[in-house]
Amino acid sequence: MSGPEHVLEWLQSWYSSQCDGDWEHEWGVTVETTDNPGWFVKINLDETELADREYPDQRITRDEHDWVTAWTSEQTFHIACGPGNLTEGLSLFRIWASEDVTD
């Protein structure tokens, strides 16, 4: 599967692949709504292969309700976005998490 319409299925698969009997008891994925309106997502990277990778602060603003911001800090991938940008934000995580960074 590819494309933004399948990003939720990809995230479910990524989450399942992290679950090892321990990880899911301490870490995970949180999706919340905000009152501006929009979404806030935290994807904990502790004890995953992505834990030490950095995602530089990225801000895309088209208008008041069409925006997305993504960054990493403290071994967490953060997404804040407008009410219609959740798929776009999750796609940023998917692209970053799927990159081959072998040297």
Backbone atoms as SQL, in Angstrom:
CREATE TABLE atoms (id INTEGER PRIMARY KEY, chain TEXT, resi INTEGER, resn TEXT, atom TEXT, x REAL, y REAL, z REAL);
INSERT INTO atoms VALUES
  (1, 'A', 1, 'MET', 'N', 0.833, -1.180, 0.000),
  (2, 'A', 1, 'MET', 'CA', 0.000, 0.000, 0.000),
  (3, 'A', 1, 'MET', 'C', 0.872, 1.236, 0.000),
  (4, 'A', 2, 'SER', 'N', 0.454, 2.218, -0.736),
  (5, 'A', 2, 'SER', 'CA', 1.183, 3.481, -0.722),
  (6, 'A', 2, 'SER', 'C', 0.196, 4.613, -0.861),
  (7, 'A', 3, 'GLY', 'N', 0.690, 5.813, -0.696),
  (8, 'A', 3, 'GLY', 'CA', -0.150, 6.980, -0.841),
  (9, 'A', 3, 'GLY', 'C', -0.709, 7.438, 0.488),
  (10, 'A', 4, 'PRO', 'N', -1.108, 8.697, 0.553),
  (11, 'A', 4, 'PRO', 'CA', -1.580, 9.252, 1.814),
  (12, 'A', 4, 'PRO', 'C', -2.851, 8.609, 2.332),
  (13, 'A', 5, 'GLU', 'N', -3.677, 8.054, 1.438),
  (14, 'A', 5, 'GLU', 'CA', -4.921, 7.449, 1.899),
  (15, 'A', 5, 'GLU', 'C', -4.684, 6.208, 2.743),
  (16, 'A', 6, 'HIS', 'N', -3.469, 5.669, 2.704),
  (17, 'A', 6, 'HIS', 'CA', -3.171, 4.460, 3.456),
  (18, 'A', 6, 'HIS', 'C', -2.248, 4.722, 4.645),
  (19, 'A', 7, 'VAL', 'N', -2.058, 5.991, 4.995),
  (20, 'A', 7, 'VAL', 'CA', -1.112, 6.307, 6.069),
  (21, 'A', 7, 'VAL', 'C', -1.576, 5.745, 7.414),
  (22, 'A', 8, 'LEU', 'N', -2.867, 5.688, 7.660),
  (23, 'A', 8, 'LEU', 'CA', -3.348, 5.132, 8.918),
  (24, 'A', 8, 'LEU', 'C', -3.051, 3.636, 9.004),
  (25, 'A', 9, 'GLU', 'N', -3.237, 2.919, 7.900),
  (26, 'A', 9, 'GLU', 'CA', -2.887, 1.502, 7.893),
  (27, 'A', 9, 'GLU', 'C', -1.389, 1.324, 8.134),
  (28, 'A', 10, 'TRP', 'N', -0.568, 2.194, 7.533),
  (29, 'A', 10, 'TRP', 'CA', 0.878, 2.121, 7.738),
  (30, 'A', 10, 'TRP', 'C', 1.216, 2.383, 9.207),
  (31, 'A', 11, 'LEU', 'N', 0.592, 3.404, 9.815),
  (32, 'A', 11, 'LEU', 'CA', 0.855, 3.720, 11.217),
  (33, 'A', 11, 'LEU', 'C', 0.451, 2.556, 12.118),
  (34, 'A', 12, 'GLN', 'N', -0.661, 1.928, 11.829),
  (35, 'A', 12, 'GLN', 'CA', -1.078, 0.754, 12.607),
  (36, 'A', 12, 'GLN', 'C', -0.032, -0.345, 12.524),
  (37, 'A', 13, 'SER', 'N', 0.497, -0.577, 11.343),
  (38, 'A', 13, 'SER', 'CA', 1.526, -1.595, 11.149),
  (39, 'A', 13, 'SER', 'C', 2.806, -1.219, 11.879),
  (40, 'A', 14, 'TRP', 'N', 3.215, 0.059, 11.793),
  (41, 'A', 14, 'TRP', 'CA', 4.420, 0.517, 12.495),
  (42, 'A', 14, 'TRP', 'C', 4.253, 0.321, 13.997),
  (43, 'A', 15, 'TYR', 'N', 3.110, 0.724, 14.519),
  (44, 'A', 15, 'TYR', 'CA', 2.832, 0.560, 15.952),
  (45, 'A', 15, 'TYR', 'C', 2.899, -0.916, 16.346),
  (46, 'A', 16, 'SER', 'N', 2.239, -1.765, 15.593),
  (47, 'A', 16, 'SER', 'CA', 2.237, -3.210, 15.896),
  (48, 'A', 16, 'SER', 'C', 3.643, -3.781, 15.887),
  (49, 'A', 17, 'SER', 'N', 4.487, -3.292, 14.966),
  (50, 'A', 17, 'SER', 'CA', 5.853, -3.819, 14.881),
  (51, 'A', 17, 'SER', 'C', 6.705, -3.399, 16.075),
  (52, 'A', 18, 'GLN', 'N', 6.300, -2.359, 16.787),
  (53, 'A', 18, 'GLN', 'CA', 7.041, -1.931, 17.978),
  (54, 'A', 18, 'GLN', 'C', 6.627, -2.728, 19.217),
  (55, 'A', 19, 'CYS', 'N', 5.420, -3.257, 19.197),
  (56, 'A', 19, 'CYS', 'CA', 4.877, -3.966, 20.358),
  (57, 'A', 19, 'CYS', 'C', 5.620, -5.285, 20.553),
  (58, 'A', 20, 'ASP', 'N', 6.311, -5.376, 21.681),
  (59, 'A', 20, 'ASP', 'CA', 7.107, -6.565, 21.975),
  (60, 'A', 20, 'ASP', 'C', 6.814, -7.127, 23.358),
  (61, 'A', 21, 'GLY', 'N', 5.705, -6.712, 23.943),
  (62, 'A', 21, 'GLY', 'CA', 5.377, -7.160, 25.289),
  (63, 'A', 21, 'GLY', 'C', 5.802, -6.157, 26.345),
  (64, 'A', 22, 'ASP', 'N', 6.720, -5.257, 25.996),
  (65, 'A', 22, 'ASP', 'CA', 7.186, -4.232, 26.930),
  (66, 'A', 22, 'ASP', 'C', 6.921, -2.820, 26.415),
  (67, 'A', 23, 'TRP', 'N', 7.328, -2.560, 25.159),
  (68, 'A', 23, 'TRP', 'CA', 7.271, -1.204, 24.600),
  (69, 'A', 23, 'TRP', 'C', 5.891, -0.578, 24.766),
  (70, 'A', 24, 'GLU', 'N', 4.863, -1.321, 24.424),
  (71, 'A', 24, 'GLU', 'CA', 3.509, -0.764, 24.426),
  (72, 'A', 24, 'GLU', 'C', 3.001, -0.425, 25.826),
  (73, 'A', 25, 'HIS', 'N', 3.658, -0.948, 26.871),
  (74, 'A', 25, 'HIS', 'CA', 3.238, -0.629, 28.236),
  (75, 'A', 25, 'HIS', 'C', 3.762, 0.730, 28.689),
  (76, 'A', 26, 'GLU', 'N', 4.835, 1.221, 28.064),
  (77, 'A', 26, 'GLU', 'CA', 5.413, 2.512, 28.444),
  (78, 'A', 26, 'GLU', 'C', 5.283, 3.566, 27.375),
  (79, 'A', 27, 'TRP', 'N', 5.267, 3.188, 26.109),
  (80, 'A', 27, 'TRP', 'CA', 5.326, 4.138, 25.011),
  (81, 'A', 27, 'TRP', 'C', 4.120, 3.953, 24.110),
  (82, 'A', 28, 'GLY', 'N', 4.032, 4.783, 23.084),
  (83, 'A', 28, 'GLY', 'CA', 2.924, 4.623, 22.152),
  (84, 'A', 28, 'GLY', 'C', 2.692, 5.856, 21.312),
  (85, 'A', 29, 'VAL', 'N', 1.461, 5.968, 20.832),
  (86, 'A', 29, 'VAL', 'CA', 1.046, 7.052, 19.947),
  (87, 'A', 29, 'VAL', 'C', -0.165, 7.723, 20.586),
  (88, 'A', 30, 'THR', 'N', -0.137, 9.051, 20.632),
  (89, 'A', 30, 'THR', 'CA', -1.254, 9.822, 21.172),
  (90, 'A', 30, 'THR', 'C', -1.756, 10.778, 20.106),
  (91, 'A', 31, 'VAL', 'N', -3.066, 10.780, 19.883),
  (92, 'A', 31, 'VAL', 'CA', -3.694, 11.702, 18.939),
  (93, 'A', 31, 'VAL', 'C', -4.758, 12.471, 19.711),
  (94, 'A', 32, 'GLU', 'N', -4.638, 13.815, 19.681),
  (95, 'A', 32, 'GLU', 'CA', -5.581, 14.665, 20.403),
  (96, 'A', 32, 'GLU', 'C', -6.088, 15.764, 19.473),
  (97, 'A', 33, 'THR', 'N', -7.235, 16.298, 19.798),
  (98, 'A', 33, 'THR', 'CA', -7.704, 17.490, 19.092),
  (99, 'A', 33, 'THR', 'C', -7.287, 18.715, 19.892),
  (100, 'A', 34, 'THR', 'N', -7.165, 19.842, 19.193),
  (101, 'A', 34, 'THR', 'CA', -6.834, 21.100, 19.842),
  (102, 'A', 34, 'THR', 'C', -7.978, 22.079, 19.605),
  (103, 'A', 35, 'ASP', 'N', -7.983, 23.154, 20.357),
  (104, 'A', 35, 'ASP', 'CA', -9.102, 24.094, 20.263),
  (105, 'A', 35, 'ASP', 'C', -8.862, 25.241, 19.291),
  (106, 'A', 36, 'ASN', 'N', -7.827, 25.123, 18.431),
  (107, 'A', 36, 'ASN', 'CA', -7.548, 26.263, 17.544),
  (108, 'A', 36, 'ASN', 'C', -8.134, 26.159, 16.132),
  (109, 'A', 37, 'PRO', 'N', -8.908, 25.309, 15.587),
  (110, 'A', 37, 'PRO', 'CA', -8.981, 23.876, 15.833),
  (111, 'A', 37, 'PRO', 'C', -7.855, 23.152, 15.113),
  (112, 'A', 38, 'GLY', 'N', -7.615, 21.932, 15.505),
  (113, 'A', 38, 'GLY', 'CA', -6.573, 21.155, 14.861),
  (114, 'A', 38, 'GLY', 'C', -6.297, 19.859, 15.593),
  (115, 'A', 39, 'TRP', 'N', -5.139, 19.301, 15.308),
  (116, 'A', 39, 'TRP', 'CA', -4.710, 18.014, 15.844),
  (117, 'A', 39, 'TRP', 'C', -3.330, 18.157, 16.470),
  (118, 'A', 40, 'PHE', 'N', -3.070, 17.335, 17.461),
  (119, 'A', 40, 'PHE', 'CA', -1.733, 17.225, 18.035),
  (120, 'A', 40, 'PHE', 'C', -1.438, 15.737, 18.189),
  (121, 'A', 41, 'VAL', 'N', -0.300, 15.301, 17.641),
  (122, 'A', 41, 'VAL', 'CA', 0.080, 13.885, 17.655),
  (123, 'A', 41, 'VAL', 'C', 1.457, 13.768, 18.293),
  (124, 'A', 42, 'LYS', 'N', 1.611, 12.793, 19.185),
  (125, 'A', 42, 'LYS', 'CA', 2.914, 12.454, 19.752),
  (126, 'A', 42, 'LYS', 'C', 3.167, 10.978, 19.473),
  (127, 'A', 43, 'ILE', 'N', 4.286, 10.696, 18.823),
  (128, 'A', 43, 'ILE', 'CA', 4.671, 9.322, 18.521),
  (129, 'A', 43, 'ILE', 'C', 5.974, 9.073, 19.252),
  (130, 'A', 44, 'ASN', 'N', 5.905, 8.284, 20.316),
  (131, 'A', 44, 'ASN', 'CA', 7.083, 8.053, 21.132),
  (132, 'A', 44, 'ASN', 'C', 8.028, 7.097, 20.419),
  (133, 'A', 45, 'LEU', 'N', 9.290, 7.492, 20.357),
  (134, 'A', 45, 'LEU', 'CA', 10.303, 6.725, 19.629),
  (135, 'A', 45, 'LEU', 'C', 11.250, 5.967, 20.554),
  (136, 'A', 46, 'ASP', 'N', 11.091, 6.117, 21.867),
  (137, 'A', 46, 'ASP', 'CA', 11.944, 5.393, 22.809),
  (138, 'A', 46, 'ASP', 'C', 11.957, 3.910, 22.481),
  (139, 'A', 47, 'GLU', 'N', 13.133, 3.336, 22.521),
  (140, 'A', 47, 'GLU', 'CA', 13.329, 1.901, 22.297),
  (141, 'A', 47, 'GLU', 'C', 12.861, 1.440, 20.922),
  (142, 'A', 48, 'THR', 'N', 12.899, 2.348, 19.937),
  (143, 'A', 48, 'THR', 'CA', 12.641, 1.973, 18.543),
  (144, 'A', 48, 'THR', 'C', 13.900, 2.290, 17.746),
  (145, 'A', 49, 'GLU', 'N', 13.963, 1.829, 16.518),
  (146, 'A', 49, 'GLU', 'CA', 15.121, 2.122, 15.665),
  (147, 'A', 49, 'GLU', 'C', 15.210, 3.603, 15.305),
  (148, 'A', 50, 'LEU', 'N', 14.157, 4.364, 15.582),
  (149, 'A', 50, 'LEU', 'CA', 14.128, 5.795, 15.266),
  (150, 'A', 50, 'LEU', 'C', 14.513, 6.667, 16.453),
  (151, 'A', 51, 'ALA', 'N', 14.785, 6.065, 17.598),
  (152, 'A', 51, 'ALA', 'CA', 14.979, 6.810, 18.843),
  (153, 'A', 51, 'ALA', 'C', 16.030, 7.905, 18.767),
  (154, 'A', 52, 'ASP', 'N', 17.115, 7.680, 18.067),
  (155, 'A', 52, 'ASP', 'CA', 18.205, 8.655, 18.034),
  (156, 'A', 52, 'ASP', 'C', 18.219, 9.518, 16.778),
  (157, 'A', 53, 'ARG', 'N', 17.212, 9.369, 15.932),
  (158, 'A', 53, 'ARG', 'CA', 17.141, 10.191, 14.719),
  (159, 'A', 53, 'ARG', 'C', 16.453, 11.511, 15.014),
  (160, 'A', 54, 'GLU', 'N', 16.870, 12.530, 14.285),
  (161, 'A', 54, 'GLU', 'CA', 16.279, 13.859, 14.455),
  (162, 'A', 54, 'GLU', 'C', 15.481, 14.227, 13.213),
  (163, 'A', 55, 'TYR', 'N', 14.377, 14.893, 13.426),
  (164, 'A', 55, 'TYR', 'CA', 13.596, 15.460, 12.340),
  (165, 'A', 55, 'TYR', 'C', 13.614, 16.964, 12.537),
  (166, 'A', 56, 'PRO', 'N', 14.197, 17.697, 11.606),
  (167, 'A', 56, 'PRO', 'CA', 14.270, 19.151, 11.787),
  (168, 'A', 56, 'PRO', 'C', 12.875, 19.780, 11.773),
  (169, 'A', 57, 'ASP', 'N', 12.716, 20.800, 12.566),
  (170, 'A', 57, 'ASP', 'CA', 11.450, 21.519, 12.653),
  (171, 'A', 57, 'ASP', 'C', 10.985, 21.919, 11.262),
  (172, 'A', 58, 'GLN', 'N', 9.794, 21.472, 10.897),
  (173, 'A', 58, 'GLN', 'CA', 9.224, 21.795, 9.583),
  (174, 'A', 58, 'GLN', 'C', 7.875, 22.464, 9.807),
  (175, 'A', 59, 'ARG', 'N', 7.688, 23.611, 9.177),
  (176, 'A', 59, 'ARG', 'CA', 6.423, 24.346, 9.282),
  (177, 'A', 59, 'ARG', 'C', 5.906, 24.655, 7.883),
  (178, 'A', 60, 'ILE', 'N', 4.677, 24.248, 7.640),
  (179, 'A', 60, 'ILE', 'CA', 4.007, 24.536, 6.377),
  (180, 'A', 60, 'ILE', 'C', 2.715, 25.271, 6.737),
  (181, 'A', 61, 'THR', 'N', 2.581, 26.501, 6.277),
  (182, 'A', 61, 'THR', 'CA', 1.382, 27.286, 6.576),
  (183, 'A', 61, 'THR', 'C', 0.799, 27.794, 5.271),
  (184, 'A', 62, 'ARG', 'N', -0.418, 27.390, 4.991),
  (185, 'A', 62, 'ARG', 'CA', -1.112, 27.838, 3.790),
  (186, 'A', 62, 'ARG', 'C', -2.163, 28.881, 4.144),
  (187, 'A', 63, 'ASP', 'N', -2.891, 28.640, 5.227),
  (188, 'A', 63, 'ASP', 'CA', -3.827, 29.627, 5.772),
  (189, 'A', 63, 'ASP', 'C', -4.164, 29.234, 7.204),
  (190, 'A', 64, 'GLU', 'N', -5.099, 29.927, 7.787),
  (191, 'A', 64, 'GLU', 'CA', -5.442, 29.769, 9.204),
  (192, 'A', 64, 'GLU', 'C', -5.808, 28.333, 9.596),
  (193, 'A', 65, 'HIS', 'N', -6.435, 27.591, 8.694),
  (194, 'A', 65, 'HIS', 'CA', -6.867, 26.232, 9.006),
  (195, 'A', 65, 'HIS', 'C', -6.150, 25.167, 8.177),
  (196, 'A', 66, 'ASP', 'N', -5.173, 25.563, 7.390),
  (197, 'A', 66, 'ASP', 'CA', -4.448, 24.638, 6.506),
  (198, 'A', 66, 'ASP', 'C', -2.954, 24.776, 6.787),
  (199, 'A', 67, 'TRP', 'N', -2.483, 23.996, 7.774),
  (200, 'A', 67, 'TRP', 'CA', -1.094, 24.099, 8.205),
  (201, 'A', 67, 'TRP', 'C', -0.657, 22.802, 8.883),
  (202, 'A', 68, 'VAL', 'N', 0.638, 22.601, 8.905),
  (203, 'A', 68, 'VAL', 'CA', 1.192, 21.442, 9.612),
  (204, 'A', 68, 'VAL', 'C', 2.601, 21.792, 10.079),
  (205, 'A', 69, 'THR', 'N', 2.909, 21.369, 11.285),
  (206, 'A', 69, 'THR', 'CA', 4.233, 21.521, 11.869),
  (207, 'A', 69, 'THR', 'C', 4.646, 20.158, 12.400),
  (208, 'A', 70, 'ALA', 'N', 5.909, 19.789, 12.165),
  (209, 'A', 70, 'ALA', 'CA', 6.415, 18.504, 12.665),
  (210, 'A', 70, 'ALA', 'C', 7.845, 18.705, 13.156),
  (211, 'A', 71, 'TRP', 'N', 8.206, 17.960, 14.205),
  (212, 'A', 71, 'TRP', 'CA', 9.551, 18.043, 14.767),
  (213, 'A', 71, 'TRP', 'C', 9.772, 16.861, 15.714),
  (214, 'A', 72, 'THR', 'N', 11.025, 16.620, 16.054),
  (215, 'A', 72, 'THR', 'CA', 11.334, 15.642, 17.093),
  (216, 'A', 72, 'THR', 'C', 11.951, 16.359, 18.276),
  (217, 'A', 73, 'SER', 'N', 11.669, 15.847, 19.446),
  (218, 'A', 73, 'SER', 'CA', 12.329, 16.275, 20.677),
  (219, 'A', 73, 'SER', 'C', 12.119, 15.184, 21.713),
  (220, 'A', 74, 'GLU', 'N', 13.138, 14.969, 22.535),
  (221, 'A', 74, 'GLU', 'CA', 13.071, 13.986, 23.625),
  (222, 'A', 74, 'GLU', 'C', 12.556, 12.632, 23.138),
  (223, 'A', 75, 'GLN', 'N', 13.097, 12.162, 22.040),
  (224, 'A', 75, 'GLN', 'CA', 12.759, 10.872, 21.439),
  (225, 'A', 75, 'GLN', 'C', 11.259, 10.723, 21.158),
  (226, 'A', 76, 'THR', 'N', 10.668, 11.822, 20.692),
  (227, 'A', 76, 'THR', 'CA', 9.260, 11.834, 20.314),
  (228, 'A', 76, 'THR', 'C', 9.106, 12.620, 19.020),
  (229, 'A', 77, 'PHE', 'N', 8.313, 12.071, 18.099),
  (230, 'A', 77, 'PHE', 'CA', 7.955, 12.786, 16.876),
  (231, 'A', 77, 'PHE', 'C', 6.652, 13.511, 17.170),
  (232, 'A', 78, 'HIS', 'N', 6.641, 14.830, 16.969),
  (233, 'A', 78, 'HIS', 'CA', 5.476, 15.662, 17.250),
  (234, 'A', 78, 'HIS', 'C', 4.876, 16.173, 15.948),
  (235, 'A', 79, 'ILE', 'N', 3.560, 16.213, 15.913),
  (236, 'A', 79, 'ILE', 'CA', 2.832, 16.806, 14.791),
  (237, 'A', 79, 'ILE', 'C', 1.767, 17.720, 15.384),
  (238, 'A', 80, 'ALA', 'N', 1.706, 18.942, 14.916),
  (239, 'A', 80, 'ALA', 'CA', 0.604, 19.854, 15.214),
  (240, 'A', 80, 'ALA', 'C', 0.099, 20.317, 13.857),
  (241, 'A', 81, 'CYS', 'N', -1.216, 20.298, 13.670),
  (242, 'A', 81, 'CYS', 'CA', -1.718, 20.632, 12.341),
  (243, 'A', 81, 'CYS', 'C', -3.155, 21.115, 12.386),
  (244, 'A', 82, 'GLY', 'N', -3.578, 21.673, 11.267),
  (245, 'A', 82, 'GLY', 'CA', -4.940, 22.146, 11.121),
  (246, 'A', 82, 'GLY', 'C', -5.934, 20.995, 11.084),
  (247, 'A', 83, 'PRO', 'N', -7.221, 21.311, 11.134),
  (248, 'A', 83, 'PRO', 'CA', -8.247, 20.273, 11.235),
  (249, 'A', 83, 'PRO', 'C', -8.312, 19.323, 10.046),
  (250, 'A', 84, 'GLY', 'N', -7.840, 19.752, 8.885),
  (251, 'A', 84, 'GLY', 'CA', -7.862, 18.889, 7.702),
  (252, 'A', 84, 'GLY', 'C', -6.499, 18.368, 7.298),
  (253, 'A', 85, 'ASN', 'N', -5.510, 18.467, 8.197),
  (254, 'A', 85, 'ASN', 'CA', -4.129, 18.129, 7.835),
  (255, 'A', 85, 'ASN', 'C', -3.554, 16.932, 8.582),
  (256, 'A', 86, 'LEU', 'N', -4.388, 16.148, 9.242),
  (257, 'A', 86, 'LEU', 'CA', -3.877, 15.005, 9.994),
  (258, 'A', 86, 'LEU', 'C', -3.173, 14.000, 9.084),
  (259, 'A', 87, 'THR', 'N', -3.762, 13.676, 7.958),
  (260, 'A', 87, 'THR', 'CA', -3.135, 12.741, 7.023),
  (261, 'A', 87, 'THR', 'C', -1.798, 13.272, 6.540),
  (262, 'A', 88, 'GLU', 'N', -1.732, 14.557, 6.238),
  (263, 'A', 88, 'GLU', 'CA', -0.483, 15.169, 5.791),
  (264, 'A', 88, 'GLU', 'C', 0.594, 15.062, 6.874),
  (265, 'A', 89, 'GLY', 'N', 0.227, 15.356, 8.113),
  (266, 'A', 89, 'GLY', 'CA', 1.180, 15.264, 9.211),
  (267, 'A', 89, 'GLY', 'C', 1.671, 13.847, 9.422),
  (268, 'A', 90, 'LEU', 'N', 0.754, 12.886, 9.420),
  (269, 'A', 90, 'LEU', 'CA', 1.149, 11.484, 9.582),
  (270, 'A', 90, 'LEU', 'C', 2.004, 11.023, 8.412),
  (271, 'A', 91, 'SER', 'N', 1.747, 11.563, 7.221),
  (272, 'A', 91, 'SER', 'CA', 2.567, 11.220, 6.051),
  (273, 'A', 91, 'SER', 'C', 3.999, 11.717, 6.211),
  (274, 'A', 92, 'LEU', 'N', 4.189, 12.872, 6.855),
  (275, 'A', 92, 'LEU', 'CA', 5.542, 13.353, 7.124),
  (276, 'A', 92, 'LEU', 'C', 6.287, 12.359, 8.007),
  (277, 'A', 93, 'PHE', 'N', 5.593, 11.837, 9.032),
  (278, 'A', 93, 'PHE', 'CA', 6.212, 10.824, 9.884),
  (279, 'A', 93, 'PHE', 'C', 6.534, 9.562, 9.090),
  (280, 'A', 94, 'ARG', 'N', 5.597, 9.126, 8.287),
  (281, 'A', 94, 'ARG', 'CA', 5.797, 7.912, 7.494),
  (282, 'A', 94, 'ARG', 'C', 7.011, 8.030, 6.579),
  (283, 'A', 95, 'ILE', 'N', 7.124, 9.143, 5.864),
  (284, 'A', 95, 'ILE', 'CA', 8.247, 9.341, 4.947),
  (285, 'A', 95, 'ILE', 'C', 9.559, 9.327, 5.723),
  (286, 'A', 96, 'TRP', 'N', 9.612, 10.065, 6.832),
  (287, 'A', 96, 'TRP', 'CA', 10.824, 10.148, 7.649),
  (288, 'A', 96, 'TRP', 'C', 11.187, 8.780, 8.242),
  (289, 'A', 97, 'ALA', 'N', 10.208, 8.097, 8.787),
  (290, 'A', 97, 'ALA', 'CA', 10.456, 6.803, 9.432),
  (291, 'A', 97, 'ALA', 'C', 10.868, 5.738, 8.423),
  (292, 'A', 98, 'SER', 'N', 10.467, 5.897, 7.170),
  (293, 'A', 98, 'SER', 'CA', 10.760, 4.903, 6.137),
  (294, 'A', 98, 'SER', 'C', 12.062, 5.164, 5.395),
  (295, 'A', 99, 'GLU', 'N', 12.694, 6.314, 5.663),
  (296, 'A', 99, 'GLU', 'CA', 13.943, 6.641, 4.971),
  (297, 'A', 99, 'GLU', 'C', 15.036, 5.659, 5.354),
  (298, 'A', 100, 'ASP', 'N', 15.829, 5.286, 4.377),
  (299, 'A', 100, 'ASP', 'CA', 17.000, 4.452, 4.628),
  (300, 'A', 100, 'ASP', 'C', 18.145, 5.387, 4.986),
  (301, 'A', 101, 'VAL', 'N', 18.613, 5.313, 6.238),
  (302, 'A', 101, 'VAL', 'CA', 19.667, 6.224, 6.691),
  (303, 'A', 101, 'VAL', 'C', 20.967, 5.503, 6.953),
  (304, 'A', 102, 'THR', 'N', 21.139, 4.335, 6.338),
  (305, 'A', 102, 'THR', 'CA', 22.382, 3.615, 6.529),
  (306, 'A', 102, 'THR', 'C', 23.521, 4.370, 5.851),
  (307, 'A', 103, 'ASP', 'N', 24.645, 4.396, 6.519),
  (308, 'A', 103, 'ASP', 'CA', 25.822, 5.098, 5.967),
  (309, 'A', 103, 'ASP', 'C', 26.727, 4.153, 5.235);
